[in-house]
Amino acid sequence: MISIVIPVKHERFLEKTISNIKKYQDNINEIIIIFDEDDPDFYAVDYPKDKLKTYLNIPRKGTSVSRDIGIELASYDCILQTDAHVLFNKKGFDTYLLEQHKKYPNDILC
């Protein structure tokens, strides 16, 4: 399993990104959304509640701090940082990432 960290600030494609992750992942991975002084109630996130973590970053500290917070909240060793408007186009992206992580455990994969 992986932890997917998504910083959000007025991102109109967040719901589409979550839907895309659900469609193209092999496992039900953990998603961590950090709202950077944004209103979490504005978004309709459809994801299993036991695999979803949200955090409200107030006062706004920026994307890099939001990513750092997401890393701290991550439950798994393998962490994928992505933006709220990125779409995956290959089924099993999470399995592939884990396979690469096993092959190169000391590397940062991009």
The first five atom37 places (N, CA, C, CB, O) and aatype in JSON, in Angstrom:
{
  "aatype": [12, 9, 15, 9, 19, 9, 14, 19, 11, 8, 6, 1, 13, 10, 6, 11, 16, 9, 15, 2, 9, 11, 11, 18, 5, 3, 2, 9, 2, 6, 9, 9, 9, 9, 13, 3, 6, 3, 3, 14, 3, 13, 18, 0, 19, 3, 18, 14, 11, 3, 11, 10, 11, 16, 18, 10, 2, 9, 14, 1, 11, 7, 16, 15, 19, 15, 1, 3, 9, 7, 9, 6, 10, 0, 15, 18, 3, 4, 9, 10, 5, 16, 3, 0, 8, 19, 10, 13, 2, 11, 11, 7, 13, 3, 16, 18, 10, 10, 6, 5, 8, 11, 11, 18, 14, 2, 3, 9, 10, 4],
  "atom_mask": [
    [1, 1, 1, 1, 1],
    [1, 1, 1, 1, 1],
    [1, 1, 1, 1, 1],
    [1, 1, 1, 1, 1],
    [1, 1, 1, 1, 1],
    [1, 1, 1, 1, 1],
    [1, 1, 1, 1, 1],
    [1, 1, 1, 1, 1],
    [1, 1, 1, 1, 1],
    [1, 1, 1, 1, 1],
    [1, 1, 1, 1, 1],
    [1, 1, 1, 1, 1],
    [1, 1, 1, 1, 1],
    [1, 1, 1, 1, 1],
    [1, 1, 1, 1, 1],
    [1, 1, 1, 1, 1],
    [1, 1, 1, 1, 1],
    [1, 1, 1, 1, 1],
    [1, 1, 1, 1, 1],
    [1, 1, 1, 1, 1],
    [1, 1, 1, 1, 1],
    [1, 1, 1, 1, 1],
    [1, 1, 1, 1, 1],
    [1, 1, 1, 1, 1],
    [1, 1, 1, 1, 1],
    [1, 1, 1, 1, 1],
    [1, 1, 1, 1, 1],
    [1, 1, 1, 1, 1],
    [1, 1, 1, 1, 1],
    [1, 1, 1, 1, 1],
    [1, 1, 1, 1, 1],
    [1, 1, 1, 1, 1],
    [1, 1, 1, 1, 1],
    [1, 1, 1, 1, 1],
    [1, 1, 1, 1, 1],
    [1, 1, 1, 1, 1],
    [1, 1, 1, 1, 1],
    [1, 1, 1, 1, 1],
    [1, 1, 1, 1, 1],
    [1, 1, 1, 1, 1],
    [1, 1, 1, 1, 1],
    [1, 1, 1, 1, 1],
    [1, 1, 1, 1, 1],
    [1, 1, 1, 1, 1],
    [1, 1, 1, 1, 1],
    [1, 1, 1, 1, 1],
    [1, 1, 1, 1, 1],
    [1, 1, 1, 1, 1],
    [1, 1, 1, 1, 1],
    [1, 1, 1, 1, 1],
    [1, 1, 1, 1, 1],
    [1, 1, 1, 1, 1],
    [1, 1, 1, 1, 1],
    [1, 1, 1, 1, 1],
    [1, 1, 1, 1, 1],
    [1, 1, 1, 1, 1],
    [1, 1, 1, 1, 1],
    [1, 1, 1, 1, 1],
    [1, 1, 1, 1, 1],
    [1, 1, 1, 1, 1],
    [1, 1, 1, 1, 1],
    [1, 1, 1, 0, 1],
    [1, 1, 1, 1, 1],
    [1, 1, 1, 1, 1],
    [1, 1, 1, 1, 1],
    [1, 1, 1, 1, 1],
    [1, 1, 1, 1, 1],
    [1, 1, 1, 1, 1],
    [1, 1, 1, 1, 1],
    [1, 1, 1, 0, 1],
    [1, 1, 1, 1, 1],
    [1, 1, 1, 1, 1],
    [1, 1, 1, 1, 1],
    [1, 1, 1, 1, 1],
    [1, 1, 1, 1, 1],
    [1, 1, 1, 1, 1],
    [1, 1, 1, 1, 1],
    [1, 1, 1, 1, 1],
    [1, 1, 1, 1, 1],
    [1, 1, 1, 1, 1],
    [1, 1, 1, 1, 1],
    [1, 1, 1, 1, 1],
    [1, 1, 1, 1, 1],
    [1, 1, 1, 1, 1],
    [1, 1, 1, 1, 1],
    [1, 1, 1, 1, 1],
    [1, 1, 1, 1, 1],
    [1, 1, 1, 1, 1],
    [1, 1, 1, 1, 1],
    [1, 1, 1, 1, 1],
    [1, 1, 1, 1, 1],
    [1, 1, 1, 0, 1],
    [1, 1, 1, 1, 1],
    [1, 1, 1, 1, 1],
    [1, 1, 1, 1, 1],
    [1, 1, 1, 1, 1],
    [1, 1, 1, 1, 1],
    [1, 1, 1, 1, 1],
    [1, 1, 1, 1, 1],
    [1, 1, 1, 1, 1],
    [1, 1, 1, 1, 1],
    [1, 1, 1, 1, 1],
    [1, 1, 1, 1, 1],
    [1, 1, 1, 1, 1],
    [1, 1, 1, 1, 1],
    [1, 1, 1, 1, 1],
    [1, 1, 1, 1, 1],
    [1, 1, 1, 1, 1],
    [1, 1, 1, 1, 1],
    [1, 1, 1, 1, 1]
  ],
  "atom_positions": [
    [[0.84, -1.18, 0.0], [0.0, 0.0, 0.0], [0.88, 1.24, 0.0], [-0.95, 0.0, 1.21], [2.03, 1.21, 0.46]],
    [[0.32, 2.32, -0.52], [1.04, 3.58, -0.55], [0.18, 4.68, 0.07], [1.44, 3.96, -1.99], [-1.04, 4.56, 0.16]],
    [[0.84, 5.74, 0.49], [0.16, 6.95, 0.96], [0.27, 7.98, -0.15], [0.77, 7.48, 2.32], [1.37, 8.29, -0.6]],
    [[-0.86, 8.51, -0.57], [-0.9, 9.51, -1.64], [-1.17, 10.86, -0.99], [-1.99, 9.15, -2.73], [-2.24, 11.06, -0.41]],
    [[-0.22, 11.78, -1.09], [-0.31, 13.09, -0.45], [-0.69, 14.12, -1.51], [1.04, 13.48, 0.23], [-0.04, 14.25, -2.54]],
    [[-1.79, 14.86, -1.22], [-2.3, 15.85, -2.16], [-2.53, 17.18, -1.44], [-3.62, 15.35, -2.82], [-3.47, 17.29, -0.66]],
    [[-1.68, 18.19, -1.69], [-1.96, 19.52, -1.16], [-3.02, 20.21, -2.01], [-0.66, 20.38, -1.1], [-3.02, 20.08, -3.24]],
    [[-3.93, 20.95, -1.37], [-5.05, 21.56, -2.1], [-5.2, 23.03, -1.71], [-6.36, 20.8, -1.84], [-5.25, 23.36, -0.52]],
    [[-5.29, 23.89, -2.71], [-5.65, 25.29, -2.5], [-6.49, 25.72, -3.7], [-4.37, 26.22, -2.34], [-5.97, 25.91, -4.8]],
    [[-7.77, 25.86, -3.48], [-8.7, 26.27, -4.53], [-8.52, 25.44, -5.8], [-8.51, 27.76, -4.86], [-8.34, 25.98, -6.89]],
    [[-8.57, 24.14, -5.65], [-8.33, 23.23, -6.77], [-9.65, 22.68, -7.29], [-7.41, 22.07, -6.34], [-10.32, 21.91, -6.6]],
    [[-10.01, 23.07, -8.48], [-11.31, 22.68, -9.02], [-11.36, 21.25, -9.55], [-11.7, 23.61, -10.1], [-12.44, 20.75, -9.87]],
    [[-10.22, 20.58, -9.66], [-10.19, 19.22, -10.22], [-9.98, 18.13, -9.16], [-9.11, 19.12, -11.25], [-9.74, 16.98, -9.52]],
    [[-10.05, 18.47, -7.88], [-9.76, 17.49, -6.83], [-10.66, 16.25, -6.94], [-9.92, 18.12, -5.46], [-10.17, 15.13, -6.87]],
    [[-11.96, 16.45, -7.1], [-12.87, 15.31, -7.19], [-12.53, 14.41, -8.38], [-14.31, 15.8, -7.3], [-12.6, 13.19, -8.28]],
    [[-12.16, 15.03, -9.49], [-11.78, 14.27, -10.69], [-10.5, 13.47, -10.45], [-11.6, 15.22, -11.89], [-10.38, 12.33, -10.89]],
    [[-9.56, 14.07, -9.75], [-8.31, 13.38, -9.43], [-8.56, 12.19, -8.52], [-7.33, 14.34, -8.77], [-8.0, 11.12, -8.76]],
    [[-9.39, 12.35, -7.49], [-9.7, 11.24, -6.59], [-10.4, 10.12, -7.35], [-10.59, 11.73, -5.42], [-10.08, 8.94, -7.16]],
    [[-11.33, 10.47, -8.21], [-12.03, 9.48, -9.03], [-11.04, 8.73, -9.93], [-13.13, 10.16, -9.88], [-11.15, 7.52, -10.11]],
    [[-10.1, 9.46, -10.49], [-9.09, 8.87, -11.35], [-8.19, 7.91, -10.57], [-8.25, 9.97, -12.01], [-7.87, 6.83, -11.07]],
    [[-7.8, 8.29, -9.38], [-6.98, 7.41, -8.54], [-7.74, 6.12, -8.26], [-6.59, 8.12, -7.21], [-7.18, 5.03, -8.38]],
    [[-9.01, 6.24, -7.88], [-9.83, 5.05, -7.61], [-9.89, 4.12, -8.82], [-11.25, 5.46, -7.2], [-9.84, 2.9, -8.68]],
    [[-9.98, 4.7, -9.99], [-10.12, 3.92, -11.23], [-8.83, 3.18, -11.59], [-10.53, 4.83, -12.38], [-8.87, 2.04, -12.06]],
    [[-7.69, 3.82, -11.39], [-6.43, 3.28, -11.89], [-5.54, 2.6, -10.85], [-5.67, 4.36, -12.53], [-4.48, 2.08, -11.2]],
    [[-5.93, 2.6, -9.6], [-5.12, 1.91, -8.59], [-5.57, 0.45, -8.49], [-5.23, 2.61, -7.21], [-6.72, 0.13, -8.75]],
    [[-4.64, -0.41, -8.1], [-4.96, -1.82, -7.86], [-5.48, -2.03, -6.44], [-3.73, -2.69, -8.11], [-6.32, -2.9, -6.21]],
    [[-4.97, -1.24, -5.5], [-5.33, -1.37, -4.09], [-6.09, -0.13, -3.65], [-4.08, -1.59, -3.22], [-6.07, 0.9, -4.33]],
    [[-6.75, -0.22, -2.51], [-7.37, 0.97, -1.93], [-6.31, 1.6, -1.03], [-8.72, 0.63, -1.13], [-6.18, 1.25, 0.15]],
    [[-5.57, 2.54, -1.6], [-4.46, 3.17, -0.9], [-4.96, 4.29, 0.0], [-3.44, 3.7, -1.9], [-6.1, 4.72, -0.08]],
    [[-4.07, 4.74, 0.86], [-4.38, 5.86, 1.73], [-4.22, 7.17, 0.94], [-3.46, 5.85, 2.99], [-3.24, 7.35, 0.23]],
    [[-5.2, 8.05, 1.08], [-5.1, 9.38, 0.48], [-5.1, 10.4, 1.61], [-6.27, 9.65, -0.53], [-5.96, 10.37, 2.5]],
    [[-4.12, 11.3, 1.56], [-4.0, 12.36, 2.56], [-4.15, 13.69, 1.82], [-2.63, 12.29, 3.34], [-3.34, 14.02, 0.95]],
    [[-5.19, 14.43, 2.17], [-5.44, 15.72, 1.53], [-5.15, 16.82, 2.55], [-6.92, 15.83, 1.0], [-5.72, 16.82, 3.65]],
    [[-4.27, 17.73, 2.2], [-3.96, 18.86, 3.06], [-4.55, 20.1, 2.41], [-2.41, 19.0, 3.29], [-4.1, 20.54, 1.35]],
    [[-5.55, 20.67, 3.06], [-6.21, 21.87, 2.57], [-5.42, 23.07, 3.07], [-7.71, 21.93, 3.03], [-5.4, 23.35, 4.27]],
    [[-4.76, 23.77, 2.16], [-3.92, 24.91, 2.5], [-4.79, 26.15, 2.61], [-2.79, 25.1, 1.44], [-4.95, 26.91, 1.65]],
    [[-5.35, 26.35, 3.81], [-6.28, 27.45, 4.11], [-7.43, 27.46, 3.1], [-5.54, 28.8, 4.1], [-7.84, 28.52, 2.62]],
    [[-7.91, 26.3, 2.79], [-9.01, 26.11, 1.85], [-10.17, 25.48, 2.63], [-8.59, 25.22, 0.63], [-9.96, 24.94, 3.72]],
    [[-11.37, 25.55, 2.1], [-12.55, 25.02, 2.78], [-12.79, 23.56, 2.38], [-13.79, 25.88, 2.45], [-13.24, 23.31, 1.27]],
    [[-12.5, 22.61, 3.25], [-12.71, 21.19, 2.92], [-14.15, 20.86, 2.59], [-12.24, 20.33, 4.05], [-14.42, 19.93, 1.83]],
    [[-15.09, 21.6, 3.16], [-16.51, 21.33, 2.9], [-16.94, 21.72, 1.49], [-17.36, 22.08, 3.91], [-18.02, 21.34, 1.05]],
    [[-16.1, 22.45, 0.78], [-16.39, 22.84, -0.6], [-16.3, 21.64, -1.54], [-15.43, 23.94, -1.06], [-16.93, 21.62, -2.6]],
    [[-15.52, 20.64, -1.16], [-15.24, 19.5, -2.03], [-16.07, 18.29, -1.64], [-13.75, 19.15, -1.98], [-16.32, 18.04, -0.46]],
    [[-16.48, 17.54, -2.65], [-17.21, 16.29, -2.43], [-16.26, 15.14, -2.75], [-18.51, 16.22, -3.33], [-16.22, 14.66, -3.88]],
    [[-15.51, 14.71, -1.76], [-14.51, 13.66, -1.94], [-15.16, 12.31, -1.67], [-13.28, 13.88, -1.01], [-15.62, 12.04, -0.56]],
    [[-15.19, 11.47, -2.7], [-15.8, 10.14, -2.6], [-14.67, 9.11, -2.51], [-16.73, 9.85, -3.83], [-14.13, 8.66, -3.52]],
    [[-14.34, 8.74, -1.28], [-13.28, 7.77, -1.04], [-13.56, 7.11, 0.31], [-11.86, 8.45, -1.07], [-14.13, 7.74, 1.2]],
    [[-13.18, 5.83, 0.47], [-13.45, 5.17, 1.75], [-12.9, 5.97, 2.93], [-12.84, 3.76, 1.74], [-11.72, 6.33, 2.95]],
    [[-13.74, 6.23, 3.9], [-13.38, 7.08, 5.05], [-12.21, 6.53, 5.85], [-14.57, 7.26, 5.95], [-11.42, 7.29, 6.41]],
    [[-12.09, 5.2, 5.92], [-10.99, 4.62, 6.69], [-9.64, 4.72, 5.97], [-11.28, 3.16, 7.0], [-8.6, 4.42, 6.56]],
    [[-9.65, 5.15, 4.72], [-8.41, 5.31, 3.95], [-8.17, 6.77, 3.55], [-8.46, 4.44, 2.69], [-7.31, 7.05, 2.72]],
    [[-8.94, 7.68, 4.14], [-8.84, 9.1, 3.8], [-8.49, 9.9, 5.05], [-10.17, 9.62, 3.17], [-9.16, 9.79, 6.08]],
    [[-7.44, 10.7, 4.94], [-7.07, 11.62, 6.02], [-7.12, 13.03, 5.44], [-5.64, 11.29, 6.61], [-6.68, 13.27, 4.31]],
    [[-7.65, 13.96, 6.21], [-7.65, 15.36, 5.78], [-7.05, 16.2, 6.9], [-9.1, 15.84, 5.43], [-7.14, 15.87, 8.08]],
    [[-6.44, 17.3, 6.49], [-5.81, 18.21, 7.44], [-6.0, 19.62, 6.91], [-4.29, 17.87, 7.64], [-5.82, 19.88, 5.72]],
    [[-6.37, 20.53, 7.79], [-6.55, 21.93, 7.42], [-5.33, 22.72, 7.87], [-7.86, 22.51, 8.03], [-5.07, 22.83, 9.07]],
    [[-4.59, 23.26, 6.92], [-3.36, 23.98, 7.15], [-3.67, 25.48, 7.29], [-2.34, 23.72, 6.0], [-3.75, 26.19, 6.29]],
    [[-3.83, 25.94, 8.53], [-4.13, 27.36, 8.79], [-3.11, 27.86, 9.8], [-5.61, 27.57, 9.31], [-2.86, 27.13, 10.77]],
    [[-2.51, 29.03, 9.67], [-2.64, 29.89, 8.51], [-1.9, 29.3, 7.32], [-2.11, 31.3, 8.82], [-1.01, 28.46, 7.48]],
    [[-2.25, 29.75, 6.15], [-1.68, 29.22, 4.92], [-0.16, 29.29, 4.98], [-2.21, 30.0, 3.69], [0.43, 30.34, 5.22]],
    [[0.44, 28.14, 4.75], [1.9, 28.05, 4.79], [2.51, 27.63, 3.46], [2.33, 27.09, 5.87], [3.73, 27.55, 3.34]],
    [[1.67, 27.35, 2.48], [2.18, 27.0, 1.16], [2.22, 25.51, 0.89], [0.0, 0.0, 0.0], [2.05, 24.68, 1.77]],
    [[2.46, 25.21, -0.38], [2.43, 23.84, -0.87], [3.51, 22.97, -0.24], [2.58, 23.83, -2.37], [3.23, 21.83, 0.14]],
    [[4.72, 23.47, -0.12], [5.79, 22.62, 0.41], [5.54, 22.24, 1.86], [7.15, 23.34, 0.28], [5.81, 21.11, 2.25]],
    [[5.03, 23.16, 2.67], [4.7, 22.83, 4.06], [3.53, 21.84, 4.1], [4.34, 24.12, 4.86], [3.52, 20.92, 4.91]],
    [[2.56, 22.03, 3.21], [1.43, 21.09, 3.14], [1.92, 19.69, 2.79], [0.4, 21.56, 2.1], [1.45, 18.71, 3.37]],
    [[2.86, 19.57, 1.87], [3.42, 18.26, 1.53], [4.14, 17.65, 2.72], [4.37, 18.37, 0.33], [4.01, 16.46, 2.98]],
    [[4.9, 18.47, 3.44], [5.61, 17.98, 4.62], [4.63, 17.45, 5.67], [6.48, 19.09, 5.22], [4.88, 16.42, 6.3]],
    [[3.53, 18.16, 5.86], [2.49, 17.71, 6.8], [1.93, 16.36, 6.34], [1.35, 18.76, 6.91], [1.75, 15.45, 7.15]],
    [[1.67, 16.24, 5.05], [1.16, 14.97, 4.5], [2.11, 13.82, 4.71], [0.0, 0.0, 0.0], [1.68, 12.71, 5.01]],
    [[3.4, 14.07, 4.57], [4.41, 13.03, 4.8], [4.39, 12.6, 6.26], [5.82, 13.52, 4.4], [4.49, 11.41, 6.57]],
    [[4.26, 13.56, 7.15], [4.2, 13.24, 8.58], [2.96, 12.4, 8.93], [4.2, 14.54, 9.41], [3.02, 11.56, 9.83]],
    [[1.87, 12.63, 8.23], [0.62, 11.91, 8.5], [0.56, 10.54, 7.82], [-0.55, 12.74, 8.04], [-0.33, 9.74, 8.11]],
    [[1.5, 10.27, 6.9], [1.46, 9.04, 6.11], [1.63, 7.79, 6.98], [2.55, 9.07, 5.05], [2.43, 7.77, 7.91]],
    [[0.85, 6.78, 6.65], [0.89, 5.51, 7.37], [1.85, 4.51, 6.73], [-0.49, 4.91, 7.45], [2.3, 3.56, 7.39]],
    [[2.17, 4.71, 5.45], [2.98, 3.74, 4.72], [4.35, 4.31, 4.37], [2.25, 3.3, 3.43], [4.54, 5.53, 4.31]],
    [[5.31, 3.41, 4.15], [6.67, 3.81, 3.82], [6.79, 4.39, 2.43], [7.61, 2.64, 3.96], [7.64, 5.24, 2.17]],
    [[5.96, 3.93, 1.53], [6.0, 4.4, 0.15], [4.98, 5.54, 0.01], [5.69, 3.24, -0.86], [3.79, 5.34, 0.22]],
    [[5.48, 6.73, -0.35], [4.63, 7.92, -0.41], [4.68, 8.5, -1.81], [5.08, 8.97, 0.63], [5.75, 8.69, -2.38]],
    [[3.51, 8.76, -2.35], [3.38, 9.41, -3.65], [2.86, 10.83, -3.41], [2.43, 8.6, -4.61], [1.76, 11.01, -2.87]],
    [[3.64, 11.82, -3.81], [3.18, 13.2, -3.73], [2.69, 13.61, -5.11], [4.32, 14.15, -3.23], [3.38, 13.44, -6.11]],
    [[1.49, 14.16, -5.14], [0.93, 14.58, -6.42], [0.1, 15.84, -6.22], [0.06, 13.46, -7.06], [-0.27, 16.18, -5.09]],
    [[-0.17, 16.52, -7.29], [-1.02, 17.71, -7.25], [-2.48, 17.29, -7.44], [-0.6, 18.74, -8.33], [-2.76, 16.18, -7.88]],
    [[-3.38, 18.19, -7.1], [-4.82, 17.89, -7.13], [-5.41, 17.95, -8.53], [-5.56, 18.84, -6.23], [-6.62, 17.84, -8.7]],
    [[-4.57, 18.13, -9.53], [-5.09, 18.18, -10.9], [-4.36, 17.17, -11.81], [-4.94, 19.6, -11.47], [-4.47, 17.24, -13.03]],
    [[-3.63, 16.23, -11.21], [-2.9, 15.22, -11.97], [-3.8, 14.01, -12.19], [-1.59, 14.81, -11.24], [-4.52, 13.57, -11.29]],
    [[-3.75, 13.48, -13.42], [-4.53, 12.28, -13.74], [-3.58, 11.16, -14.15], [-5.55, 12.58, -14.87], [-2.62, 11.38, -14.89]],
    [[-3.84, 9.96, -13.66], [-3.06, 8.79, -14.02], [-3.71, 8.12, -15.21], [-2.93, 7.81, -12.82], [-4.93, 8.14, -15.35]],
    [[-2.9, 7.52, -16.08], [-3.47, 6.92, -17.29], [-3.09, 5.45, -17.46], [-3.03, 7.69, -18.51], [-3.28, 4.87, -18.53]],
    [[-2.55, 4.86, -16.4], [-2.16, 3.46, -16.48], [-2.7, 2.71, -15.28], [-0.62, 3.32, -16.56], [-2.43, 3.06, -14.14]],
    [[-3.48, 1.67, -15.54], [-4.01, 0.82, -14.48], [-2.86, 0.19, -13.71], [-4.95, -0.27, -15.06], [-1.91, -0.31, -14.31]],
    [[-2.95, 0.22, -12.4], [-1.94, -0.4, -11.57], [-0.73, 0.49, -11.3], [0.0, 0.0, 0.0], [0.35, -0.01, -11.01]],
    [[-0.91, 1.81, -11.39], [0.22, 2.71, -11.13], [0.79, 2.48, -9.73], [-0.21, 4.18, -11.29], [2.0, 2.63, -9.51]],
    [[-0.06, 2.13, -8.78], [0.38, 1.91, -7.41], [1.22, 0.63, -7.28], [-0.82, 1.84, -6.48], [2.23, 0.62, -6.56]],
    [[0.82, -0.43, -7.95], [1.58, -1.67, -7.93], [2.94, -1.46, -8.58], [0.81, -2.79, -8.66], [3.95, -1.96, -8.08]],
    [[2.96, -0.73, -9.67], [4.23, -0.43, -10.36], [5.16, 0.37, -9.44], [3.96, 0.35, -11.67], [6.35, 0.08, -9.35]],
    [[4.62, 1.37, -8.76], [5.42, 2.17, -7.86], [6.01, 1.31, -6.74], [4.58, 3.32, -7.26], [7.19, 1.46, -6.39]],
    [[5.2, 0.41, -6.17], [5.69, -0.47, -5.11], [6.78, -1.43, -5.62], [4.54, -1.28, -4.52], [7.75, -1.7, -4.91]],
    [[6.62, -1.93, -6.84], [7.64, -2.81, -7.42], [8.95, -2.06, -7.59], [7.17, -3.37, -8.79], [10.02, -2.6, -7.29]],
    [[8.88, -0.83, -8.06], [10.09, -0.03, -8.24], [10.73, 0.31, -6.88], [9.77, 1.28, -9.0], [11.95, 0.33, -6.74]],
    [[9.88, 0.55, -5.9], [10.38, 0.85, -4.55], [11.13, -0.36, -3.97], [9.22, 1.24, -3.63], [12.15, -0.19, -3.29]],
    [[10.64, -1.55, -4.23], [11.32, -2.76, -3.76], [12.65, -2.94, -4.45], [10.44, -3.99, -3.97], [13.62, -3.38, -3.83]],
    [[12.71, -2.62, -5.75], [13.96, -2.75, -6.5], [14.99, -1.72, -6.07], [13.7, -2.63, -8.0], [16.18, -2.01, -6.03]],
    [[14.55, -0.52, -5.76], [15.43, 0.61, -5.42], [14.99, 1.26, -4.12], [15.44, 1.65, -6.55], [14.54, 2.4, -4.13]],
    [[15.1, 0.56, -2.99], [14.53, 1.05, -1.73], [15.17, 2.34, -1.2], [14.67, 0.0, -0.69], [14.54, 3.05, -0.41]],
    [[16.38, 2.66, -1.62], [17.05, 3.85, -1.11], [16.95, 5.04, -2.06], [18.49, 3.54, -0.84], [17.56, 6.08, -1.81]],
    [[16.19, 4.89, -3.13], [16.07, 5.95, -4.12], [14.74, 6.68, -4.01], [16.24, 5.39, -5.53], [13.76, 6.14, -3.49]],
    [[14.74, 7.89, -4.5], [13.5, 8.65, -4.65], [13.06, 8.45, -6.1], [13.7, 10.19, -4.3], [13.8, 8.74, -7.03]],
    [[11.85, 7.95, -6.28], [11.36, 7.67, -7.62], [10.53, 8.85, -8.12], [10.53, 6.38, -7.64], [9.7, 9.39, -7.38]],
    [[10.75, 9.23, -9.34], [9.99, 10.34, -9.94], [9.22, 9.84, -11.14], [10.91, 11.5, -10.35], [8.51, 10.62, -11.78]]
  ]
}
